[in-house]
Amino acid sequence: ITSPPMSEQPKSALREQLRSFVSGGFGGICLVLVGHPFDLVKVRLQTSKEYSGMMDAFRTIFRQDGVRGLYRGETAPLLGVAPIFAVCFWGYAVGLQIADQVMPQQGKGDMSMARIMFAGAFSALPTTLIMAPSERVKLLMQTAASQTEAGFSRALVRVWREGGVRSLFKGSLATLARDIPGSIAYFGVYE
């Protein structure tokens, strides 16, 4: 198998990055739509003593606010998770392309563990730039005392007032410390 001519390599690299970005974003949207009610119940169970367990929390939230109540605070994850997954898979594609350049002993397209681990670790870097602020706003939305305090813009303003950009990125190093090994494992299993 021969490599494509040099003039075609950047086009195919960009095409692969775009494909990874779009498919990652779509996967992120699906993840939020399916997982958000469970995440909401988890946060409520962790921050309140009003529920006797998971099923009680689901029933109570549904009884009080219907299906819409199970998606309280969903705006931040939809605005955050879709781009997070898009950027994560784009970062992975870029990481694979970098690995092809810096690990010449590995063949292009080789699925060696070193290449996968490098690309997985690399994917966590750009992902954290989106994930840390998104998780910060989501947490405030999910733990808001009332529905009016749970809005995306109110939570964002609250975070901003607490300390501006620094407050948005509070916990970023911990997020990165979690996500580098997590991404290595995720993409290792993915591949």
Salt bridges, closest charged atoms under 4 A:
GLU16 OE1 - ARG19 NH2 2.54
ASP39 OD1 - LYS42 NZ 3.40
ASP39 OD2 - LYS138 NZ 2.86
ASP100 OD1 - ARG115 NE 2.75
GLU135 OE2 - ARG178 NH2 3.38
GLU162 OE1 - ARG136 NH2 2.59
GLU162 OE2 - ARG158 NE 3.80
ASP179 OD1 - ARG178 NE 2.74
